[in-house]
């Protein structure tokens, strides 16, 4: 059974840091490109970062460049999103998405709330 399970979200103060994890099972994780998306209340889902099969990370959202970094551990079948300098506008549900050709899997998301 294919599963992507995000964790690590929670309430954090502005300026704080969090590391999100996405644990995969049920498919050949190492061959999949992983995407981190987020969706803030009332807004469309936004692509945050892309992590390729070798672990290279590209941060796509201008609003998080220099603050967020993606990585992966293929041995642990886990991908990470390290977030620092968090701002209230980073508040969103964060999702991981795994893709390989036509295969496309989503997790259920983890909520990040940035508030004092």
Phi and psi in degrees as a GROMACS rama.xvg file:
@    title "Ramachandran Plot"
@    xaxis  label "Phi"
@    yaxis  label "Psi"
@TYPE xy
-75.1119  131.134  UNK-2
-141.609  140.094  UNK-3
-127.331  121.18  UNK-4
-124.228  113.095  UNK-5
-84.8635  149.767  UNK-6
-153.671  169.813  UNK-7
102.183  -5.96287  UNK-8
-73.3088  171.981  UNK-9
159.348  -167.127  UNK-10
-94.6356  129.201  UNK-11
-139.366  148.741  UNK-12
-78.6511  153.294  UNK-13
-53.6396  137.239  UNK-14
90.3102  -9.7411  UNK-15
-81.0959  -177.946  UNK-16
-130.292  152.693  UNK-17
-145.691  151.548  UNK-18
-120.393  117.009  UNK-19
-88.9027  146.554  UNK-20
-122.929  152.233  UNK-21
-136.864  110.53  UNK-22
-96.907  131.076  UNK-23
-110.471  150.738  UNK-24
-156.34  156.728  UNK-25
87.6682  3.63414  UNK-26
-154.242  169.143  UNK-27
-79.8278  85.1905  UNK-28
-53.7178  -41.809  UNK-29
-64.5047  -18.7568  UNK-30
-93.4039  -2.57884  UNK-31
-99.7237  137.314  UNK-32
-79.9569  137.951  UNK-33
-112.469  135.6  UNK-34
-118.324  136.526  UNK-35
-103.544  126.252  UNK-36
-118.281  163.791  UNK-37
-142.363  154.841  UNK-38
-138.486  113.585  UNK-39
-85.3826  157.034  UNK-40
-55.1125  127.08  UNK-41
76.4776  7.22412  UNK-42
-122.201  164.614  UNK-43
-76.6612  157.327  UNK-44
-65.2733  137.853  UNK-45
-122.691  133.758  UNK-46
-75.6353  126.827  UNK-47
-101.476  -48.6501  UNK-48
-154.865  154.988  UNK-49
-124.823  131.784  UNK-50
-118.355  117.458  UNK-51
-79.6674  177.998  UNK-52
-64.6187  -25.2497  UNK-53
-88.3301  -4.05136  UNK-54
99.2363  0.217188  UNK-55
-68.732  138.718  UNK-56
-118.557  133.872  UNK-57
-121.706  122.346  UNK-58
-91.2668  122.049  UNK-59
-94.0516  -31.9678  UNK-60
-83.1023  120.854  UNK-61
-57.5712  -31.7291  UNK-62
-68.1966  -16.1487  UNK-63
-117.756  -0.10746  UNK-64
-60.8169  135.029  UNK-65
87.0008  -9.63295  UNK-66
-117.963  -30.7086  UNK-67
-112.428  143.899  UNK-68
-140.419  133.934  UNK-69
-99.9827  151.417  UNK-70
-155.626  171.538  UNK-71
-148.861  156.493  UNK-72
-126.972  101.012  UNK-73
-66.0711  -29.5942  UNK-74
-65.9852  -34.3372  UNK-75
-94.2209  -3.24765  UNK-76
54.5955  45.4029  UNK-77
-136.489  140.378  UNK-78
-118.982  150.81  UNK-79
-126.882  154.748  UNK-80
-131.628  107.441  UNK-81
-87.4805  122.822  UNK-82
-121.309  128.958  UNK-83
-133.168  168.8  UNK-84
54.9336  40.6861  UNK-85
-64.3527  144.403  UNK-86
-122.427  156.464  UNK-87
-54.4182  -32.0258  UNK-88
-73.2938  -5.72465  UNK-89
-82.7176  -6.13222  UNK-90
-61.1169  123.237  UNK-91
-176.269  168.507  UNK-92
-89.7322  128.988  UNK-93
-104.768  131.486  UNK-94
-121.726  145.7  UNK-95
-107.109  149.74  UNK-96
-138.757  127.926  UNK-97
-112.48  130.439  UNK-98
-134.824  139.561  UNK-99
-151.015  109.175  UNK-100
52.0277  -119.548  UNK-101
-87.0241  -9.41065  UNK-102
-74.1581  136.258  UNK-103
-152.394  107.677  UNK-104
-119.716  145.316  UNK-105
-126.504  146.51  UNK-106
-87.9983  177.263  UNK-107
-90.7756  -8.63574  UNK-108
95.5839  159.411  UNK-109
-135.464  136.369  UNK-110
-87.4095  129.589  UNK-111
-114.054  124.759  UNK-112
-121.33  121.525  UNK-113
-109.284  110.39  UNK-114
-159.153  149.005  UNK-115
